[in-house]
Structures are given as structure tokens and as C-alpha cells.
Amino acid sequence: MRRWLPAYLVLALVWGNSFFFIKVAVGELHPLQVSFTRMVIGALTLLAALAISRKALPRDPRLWGHFQVASIVLTTLPFTLFAWGEQYVSSVVAAIWNATTPLCTLAFTLLLRAEKPTASRVAGLGLGFAGVMVVLGVWQPMAGGQLGGSLACFAAALCYGVGGAYMGRFITGRRTEAPVVLATGQLLSGAVQLGVITLIAGVPLVDTTVSAGVWWSMLALGGLGTGVAYLMLYWVQGQAGVTTTSTVTYLLPVVAALSGLVILGEALTWNQPVGAVVILVAIALTQGAIRLGRRAAVPLDGSVKTGADA
């Protein structure tokens, strides 16, 4: 954990504030413009990192095919869905829906047999889901645009679940390419996809009339929240695995709530900090910091592993 935990926490900080930058950007930009611009800036950031590290893009056509699939479910669809959803819901609510990603990832990793989650992990993910529901306040009615915005954000989380499982099965497990190479290939693929979709939709790729604040938000969203963040994502996932990496989304509502409350002036109700505490306990359970019992963790397939393996 000492090896990957610092990057894991930085990833939570960067991605948690991404919802703040999206909220600022959609005030003046079309959701497709937000997605395309952040992808281009992110890809350019990683191309610069690639040049500095003196590494080349992969030549394997099969890997580029995997990049295309991963980009659809990890960037093209979820980036656009979150941008559309945040037109109607707060950045905090969007981050809370994003926190359901580990549950979606777990379901798809089981389907693809990419990992064998232990009982502790499953219990932690279940507790995390309960915490997300508390933060969201599911007992409160949602109507109109709020309902549509929430559903869009949840659909984005589902995409992340599919993408995380797919990436763990076909991309990050490769040892022949460095994380910066894999991340750059995926973002380049996504930038091309979004460029084509935006033009087909009849939306201009760039809007030069927006304010300076929006451009600063897009630079932060693209350079940090997309470029640097995806480099860290590939590295952490290679070190800690798909399910463990996906739990970073549990921290995002906490970071997003602080940004939304202090900077955007969004409301904070009692259930949000209470649910955040439940989420943090779930992370500790998932990571093994809290044990279900003294005995070794038992995977879902019934086999017993040693403490080190579990």
C-alpha cells in the first residue's frame, strides 16, 4: 500500500475537483464541447509526458482496438454524460453518483473473471453503496431535470464500471508498455471519437467567446483531471488491481463537497457528512485496514487464502 497510496490520494483530490470544473464549464459550453476540449488537453499533456520520457506510442493494432473500446466506456460516454447531468444537479451530487463506480466495477470484473473479490471487499463495497445512498438522501423526492441529471450521472458510473473491468482485463495487465504509453493511447482514441461525434451533432469544436474562467477550468480539467489523472490511474491500477483502484471514487464526494460548499456555495445537508463517514469506513474495510474477523479472508469461490494473499 505504501507504494501506490500517495498516487491514489492525489488521484482522489484531482478527480474530486473535476466535478467543480465541469460545473463551471457547462455554464457556458455545450456538454460535448466540455468533453472534447478536456480530452484534447489531456491527450496533449500526455503526449508531452511521452516525449519527455522518450517513449513511443504502441504499434500493436490489437491494442489500439482495445483503446477504442476502452475510450468509449471510460471517456467518450461518461465525460459527456457527467457534463450533461451537471446542467441539472450539483457537483456534489454528480460526485456521489460517481462513487457507485466500485459496485459497477465489481460486477463486471466478476463477469469477466478479471479478479476474485474476497468477502471483505464485497462487504466493503456494499457498505460503501449504503453510504452513497445516505449522502444522496434517497428518501427525498427528485423531479424534473434533477432526476434526468442524476440518471445521466449514474449511467456514467456504469460506464466506468464496464471500462475499469475491460481495462484491467485487456490493457493494464500488459507489461510491455509503460503506463504513460497506455494512457496516451487511450486519450488520443477518445479525442478522435469525441471530435467526430461533436461535428456530427452540429456542435462547434471550440467556442472562443467563453469567459477566461471557463478556459482556466477546462485547462485544469483537461491537464490535471484527464491527462495527469489517467496516467496515475493506469499506474495505480497496475499496482493495486481494478477493484481497489475503483474505490478511489468513494473519496470523490468528500473532495467535491468541500469545493462545492466553499467555492460554488452549494448546499450541504446533514446526511452528506454522515454518509461520507460510512464511505470512509467502507474504504478501510475494502483495503483490509478493518478485518471482518481474525481468520483469513474467504473469497467468494470458497477457497481460503493466507493473510498476505487476502
C-alpha positions in Angstrom: 0.0 0.0 0.0 2.9 2.4 0.7 3.9 2.1 -2.9 0.6 3.2 -4.5 -1.3 5.0 -1.7 0.2 8.5 -2.4 -0.8 8.4 -6.0 -4.2 7.0 -5.0 -4.9 10.0 -2.7 -3.7 12.5 -5.3 -6.0 10.9 -7.8 -8.9 11.4 -5.4 -8.0 15.0 -4.9 -7.7 15.7 -8.7 -10.8 13.8 -9.7 -12.9 15.2 -6.8 -12.3 18.7 -8.0 -13.1 17.7 -11.6 -16.8 18.0 -10.9 -16.3 21.6 -9.8 -14.5 22.4 -13.0 -17.2 20.7 -15.1 -19.9 22.7 -13.2 -18.1 25.9 -14.2 -17.6 24.9 -17.8 -21.2 23.8 -18.5 -22.4 27.2 -17.6 -21.2 28.4 -21.0 -20.2 25.4 -23.0 -22.2 22.5 -24.6 -21.6 19.2 -22.9 -19.9 17.8 -26.0 -17.6 20.8 -26.1 -16.6 20.2 -22.5 -15.9 16.5 -23.2 -13.9 17.1 -26.4 -11.9 20.0 -25.0 -10.8 18.1 -21.9 -9.9 15.1 -24.0 -7.7 17.2 -26.3 -6.0 19.0 -23.5 -5.5 15.7 -21.6 -4.0 14.0 -24.7 -1.7 16.9 -25.4 -0.5 16.7 -21.7 0.3 13.1 -22.0 2.0 13.5 -25.4 4.3 16.0 -23.7 5.0 13.4 -21.0 5.6 10.8 -23.6 8.2 13.0 -25.3 9.9 13.8 -22.1 10.2 10.2 -21.1 11.4 9.3 -24.7 8.8 6.6 -25.2 6.8 5.9 -28.3 3.2 5.1 -28.9 2.4 1.4 -29.3 2.3 -0.3 -32.7 0.2 -3.3 -31.9 -3.1 -2.9 -33.8 -5.0 -5.1 -31.4 -4.0 -2.8 -28.5 -5.3 0.2 -30.5 -8.6 -1.7 -30.9 -8.8 -2.1 -27.1 -8.1 1.6 -26.8 -11.1 2.3 -28.9 -13.4 0.2 -26.8 -12.0 1.5 -23.5 -12.3 5.1 -24.7 -16.0 4.7 -25.4 -16.8 3.5 -21.9 -14.1 5.3 -19.9 -14.1 8.7 -21.6 -16.4 9.4 -24.5 -19.7 8.4 -22.9 -19.1 9.2 -19.2 -17.4 12.5 -19.8 -20.4 13.6 -21.9 -23.0 12.2 -19.5 -21.4 13.9 -16.5 -21.2 17.2 -18.4 -24.9 16.9 -19.4 -26.0 15.8 -15.9 -24.3 18.7 -14.1 -26.5 21.1 -16.0 -29.3 19.9 -13.6 -27.5 18.6 -10.5 -24.8 20.0 -8.2 -21.2 19.0 -8.5 -21.5 17.2 -5.1 -24.5 15.0 -6.3 -22.5 14.2 -9.5 -19.5 13.0 -7.4 -21.8 11.0 -5.2 -23.3 9.1 -8.2 -19.7 8.6 -9.4 -19.0 6.9 -6.1 -21.1 3.9 -7.1 -18.4 3.0 -9.7 -16.7 0.3 -7.5 -20.0 -1.6 -7.3 -20.3 -1.5 -11.1 -16.7 -2.4 -11.5 -17.0 -5.4 -9.1 -20.0 -6.7 -11.1 -18.2 -6.5 -14.4 -14.8 -7.9 -13.0 -16.8 -10.9 -11.8 -18.4 -11.3 -15.2 -15.0 -11.1 -17.0 -13.3 -13.1 -14.3 -10.6 -10.4 -14.0 -10.4 -10.7 -10.2 -11.8 -12.8 -7.4 -13.1 -10.4 -4.7 -12.9 -11.5 -1.1 -15.8 -11.4 1.3 -14.2 -8.3 2.9 -14.1 -6.5 -0.4 -17.7 -7.3 -1.1 -18.8 -6.2 2.3 -16.9 -3.0 2.0 -18.4 -2.3 -1.4 -21.9 -3.0 0.0 -21.3 -0.6 2.9 -20.0 2.0 0.6 -23.1 1.8 -1.5 -25.2 2.3 1.6 -23.1 5.4 2.5 -23.6 6.8 -1.0 -27.4 6.4 -0.6 -27.2 8.2 2.7 -25.2 11.1 1.2 -27.6 11.3 -1.7 -30.7 11.3 0.6 -32.7 8.7 -1.4 -35.8 9.4 0.8 -36.0 12.8 -0.7 -38.0 13.1 -4.0 -36.3 14.1 -7.2 -38.2 15.6 -10.1 -37.7 17.2 -13.5 -34.2 18.0 -14.6 -32.7 16.7 -11.3 -34.0 13.2 -12.0 -32.6 13.2 -15.5 -29.3 14.7 -14.4 -28.9 12.1 -11.7 -29.7 9.2 -14.1 -27.2 10.6 -16.5 -24.5 10.6 -13.8 -25.4 7.1 -12.7 -25.2 5.9 -16.3 -21.7 7.5 -16.4 -20.7 5.5 -13.3 -22.0 2.3 -15.0 -19.7 3.1 -18.0 -16.8 3.5 -15.6 -17.6 0.1 -14.1 -17.5 -1.6 -17.6 -14.4 0.4 -18.6 -12.5 -0.4 -15.4 -13.1 -4.1 -15.8 -12.3 -4.0 -19.5 -9.1 -2.1 -19.0 -8.0 -4.4 -16.2 -8.5 -7.4 -18.5 -7.0 -6.2 -21.7 -4.8 -3.2 -21.2 -3.3 -2.5 -17.8 -2.2 -6.2 -17.4 0.3 -5.7 -20.2 3.9 -5.5 -19.1 5.4 -4.4 -22.4 4.1 -0.8 -22.3 4.6 1.8 -19.7 1.5 3.5 -18.0 2.2 6.8 -19.8 2.1 4.9 -23.2 -1.2 3.2 -22.4 -2.8 6.3 -21.0 -1.8 8.4 -24.0 -3.1 5.9 -26.5 -6.5 5.8 -24.8 -6.9 9.6 -24.6 -5.9 10.0 -28.2 -8.5 7.4 -29.2 -11.1 9.2 -27.1 -10.2 12.6 -28.5 -10.8 11.4 -32.1 -14.1 9.8 -31.1 -15.4 12.9 -29.4 -14.2 15.1 -32.3 -16.2 13.1 -34.8 -19.3 12.9 -32.6 -19.3 16.6 -31.8 -19.1 17.5 -35.5 -21.8 15.0 -36.4 -24.0 16.6 -33.7 -23.5 20.0 -35.4 -21.7 21.5 -32.3 -18.6 23.7 -32.9 -15.5 22.0 -31.6 -14.3 25.3 -30.0 -16.2 28.3 -28.6 -13.8 31.3 -28.4 -16.5 33.5 -26.9 -16.5 31.9 -23.4 -15.0 33.7 -20.4 -11.5 33.3 -19.1 -12.8 31.4 -16.0 -14.2 28.7 -18.2 -10.9 28.3 -20.1 -9.0 28.1 -16.8 -11.5 25.4 -15.7 -11.0 23.5 -18.9 -7.2 23.7 -18.6 -7.4 22.2 -15.1 -10.0 19.7 -16.1 -8.0 18.5 -19.2 -4.5 18.9 -17.9 -4.9 17.6 -14.4 -8.3 15.8 -14.3 -7.8 14.0 -17.5 -4.1 13.9 -18.5 -2.3 13.5 -15.3 -5.2 11.7 -13.6 -5.3 9.0 -16.3 -1.6 8.5 -16.0 -1.9 7.9 -12.3 -5.0 5.7 -12.9 -3.0 3.4 -15.1 -0.1 3.2 -12.7 -2.3 2.6 -9.6 -4.4 0.0 -11.3 -1.3 -1.8 -12.4 -0.1 -1.9 -8.7 -3.3 -2.4 -6.8 -5.8 -4.0 -9.2 -9.1 -3.0 -10.7 -11.4 -3.2 -7.7 -9.0 -1.5 -5.3 -8.4 1.4 -7.7 -12.1 1.8 -8.3 -12.6 2.6 -4.6 -11.0 6.0 -5.2 -14.4 7.2 -6.2 -15.5 6.8 -2.6 -13.4 9.8 -1.7 -14.6 12.0 -4.5 -17.8 13.1 -2.8 -15.8 14.4 0.2 -13.5 16.4 -2.0 -16.3 17.6 -4.3 -18.4 18.6 -1.2 -15.6 20.8 0.1 -15.1 22.5 -3.3 -18.8 22.9 -3.9 -19.5 24.3 -0.5 -16.6 26.7 -0.2 -16.3 27.9 -3.8 -19.6 27.4 -5.5 -21.8 27.9 -2.5 -23.7 24.7 -2.9 -25.8 23.5 0.0 -24.6 20.8 2.4 -27.2 18.8 4.4 -26.7 16.7 7.5 -26.9 13.4 5.6 -23.9 14.2 3.3 -21.1 14.2 6.0 -22.8 11.2 7.8 -22.8 9.2 4.6 -19.2 10.3 3.9 -18.1 8.7 7.2 -19.8 5.5 6.2 -18.0 5.6 2.9 -14.6 6.1 4.5 -15.2 3.1 6.8 -16.1 1.1 3.7 -12.8 2.0 2.1 -11.0 0.9 5.1 -12.8 -2.4 5.0 -12.2 -2.9 1.3 -8.5 -2.2 1.7 -8.1 -4.6 4.6 -7.4 -1.9 7.3 -10.5 -3.3 9.0 -11.0 -7.0 9.2 -14.2 -8.9 9.3 -12.6 -11.4 11.7 -9.4 -12.9 12.8 -9.5 -15.7 10.3 -8.1 -15.3 6.8 -10.5 -13.7 4.3 -12.6 -16.2 2.3 -13.1 -15.4 -1.4 -16.5 -15.8 -3.0 -15.4 -19.0 -4.7 -14.9 -20.7 -1.3 -11.2 -21.1 -1.4 -9.1 -19.9 1.6 -6.2 -17.6 1.1 -3.5 -16.6 3.5 -3.5 -13.2 5.1 -0.9 -11.9 2.7 -2.9 -13.1 -0.3 -6.2 -11.8 1.0 
